[in-house]
Structure formats: C-alpha cells, structure tokens
Amino acid sequence: MPSVTVNATRMELTRLKNRLKTAVRGHKLLKDKRDELMKQFLESVRENRTLRRRVEEGLMRAHGSFTVASALMSPEGLEQALLYPKQRVELDMTTRNIMSVPVPMYTFRTKECKGKELYPYGFAMTSCEIDGAVEALSSVFQDMLKLAQVEKTSQLLAQEIEKTRRRVNALEYVMIPRMQESIKYIRMKLEENERNNIVRLMKVKDMLLAEALEEKRRQDQKIVQHL
Amino acid sequence: MYKIAVVGDRDSVLGFQALGLSVFPVETAEEARRVIHATAKEAYAIIYLTEQLGTQLKDLLAQYEKELAPAVILIPGKEGSLGIGMEKITETVERAVGADILA
C-alpha cells in the first residue's frame, strides 16, 4: 500500500508517470549541479586556506612592527601620525555567477592625494618601526581583499551545496520511491479489476449457456410429448 | 562605490587607517556588534573583524554569512592568531561536504 492514498484510475496513472519522469530528470540535473558546485567549492576552499595562511602571517608581521612602534612613540603621537591617510581606497563590487550562485568580485582603486608615498606622516616625529608596519600592511592588503572574496565565495557555495544536496536526497529517497510505489499500486489495482471483469464475464457466459441449454431441453421434451 | 571597514581594538586596527580604510576602534563585543550592524546598512562591502571579538560574536558572523554583502572576514588581532579563521573554513567544508576532507 502506498503511504498516500491514490485513486486507482488510468488518468491518475498517466499523471503519476509524467510526474515521475519530471522528478527523475530533475534529480539528474540537480545531481550534476551539486557535483559541479562541489568542484568549484573545493577549488575555492583550497585557495581560501593558502590565502588565509598568508594573510595571517603578514598581519602578524605588521602587528609586530606596530607593537614596537607603539612602545617607542606616545599613543597620541602614533594616532596623530596615522590620522590623516594619504590615500583613499575605493572598492568596486561586481557579482559573478557560479552555477546560478551570485558571488562577489572585488576590484579596488587607491586614490593617492599627492606623490607616490604611502606614509601619511613626516619622518621627523615618528619612529622608523611604524614605516615597516605600514608597509607590511599595505603589502598584505591585496591578499586581504582576495581573501574576503574567496572566503565569501566559499561560504555562499557551501550554502548552495547544502541546499542542493538536500533536494537531491529528498528526490532520490522520498519523492521518487513514493511515486514508483503509487504507480505500482495503481497498476496492480487495475490488473485486479481486469481479472475481476473477466471472471464476471465468464460467469455470465456460463449462466447464459446454462439457460439456453435448459430452454433447448424443455423444447425437446415438448416435441417428444407431442409425438 | 563601496567602502571597507575594520573593526577591532584600537591597537590592532589603527594601522589600517594609513591605508585609507574606515577604522572603527571598539572596546567591547557589544560595541562591535552595534558598529557592524550600522556599517552593514551602509555601503560597506567588506568588514574586517579581529578574531578576539569574533569569538564573542558567533551569531553575528552566522547571520552575515548568508548575505552577499557585506563579507565579515576575521583577521588576527595584535594578540596573534587564534586559529578561528582557519576553523571557520573547516566548518564551511564540513557543512558542504559532510566531513572535513582537506585536513
């Protein structure tokens, strides 16, 4: 017995067969999507790992120089030195489509106010450690941006994979077997009806035959009596 | 045009000011939460958050993980890397694949 009660009719059978065909097709497509997503995801995760390692190392170096600088300079002086940046960063975000998952792409432009120099302060009042810190930061910044992009991408992909996997499993283990069961049930029910019908017809035929025989016999008897 | 925010304790984030990023020095996790919510509403596409604060704001990270923008990215603060950023990647892999296959 199927878990859902279905009408055992020919129309229902056709409908279910069509639905099953669609479900099987959808299952195949979703499975392909999942596989491709997984491929893309693993690529981006691998990149994510190497980038993160690099960024963390770079930042630790920058923090190290920074700590020394803050030990050599007064907190006010340090803040004053960095307060007014010489460059401005402008970020552009476009989206890329990976298997219908929109993921961000960042491009950035730095706007220098004057000169090519990165340091927003004069060298007279500051310790040289701070130069190293700022330089380390600016060299790691490109990777930080890429890290943001890759990490966001892998997060979004992971979500989509989870969703797709759930759909694939629902189709594979619930929807499709349930429909197959229903189709089987209807088929058996229809065959049973068919057999019922044949038996009934045979019975009727027997009865008719018996009646005809009886009639014939009676007629024969009448004739015999006449003679 | 989008902007980039850096949220964390003063000593960890001050340096980013020289690069021209928007720096938000905060003291407590609650303050960071407020700042992140506020910046997320504006045109900030990337928010860098120190790991030290990130440990106390797990729910916030999970919330923004679903969005396209902003990307909240953990960076090590001045105390050093806590390995949470790496852990997060492993978590993502486990979520997608069901097991950490890259370990």
Interface residues (C-beta under 8 A of the other chain):
Chain A: M38 F41 L42 V45 R46 N48 R49 R52 R53 V55 E56 L59 M60 A62 H63 F66 T67 S70 L78 E79 L82 L83 P85 K86 Q87 R88 V89 E90 L91 D92 M93 T95 P102 V103 P104 Y106 F108 T110 K111 L118 Y119 P120 A133 V134 L137 S138 F141 M144 L145 L147 A148 Q149 E151 K152 S154 Q155 L156 L157 A158 Q159 I161 E162
Chain B: M1 Y2 K3 I4 D11 S12 L14 G15 F16 Q17 A18 L19 G20 L21 A45 I46 Y48 E65 K66 L68 A69 A71 I73 I75 P76 G77 K78 G80 S81 G85 M86 I89 T92 V93 R95 A96 V97 L102
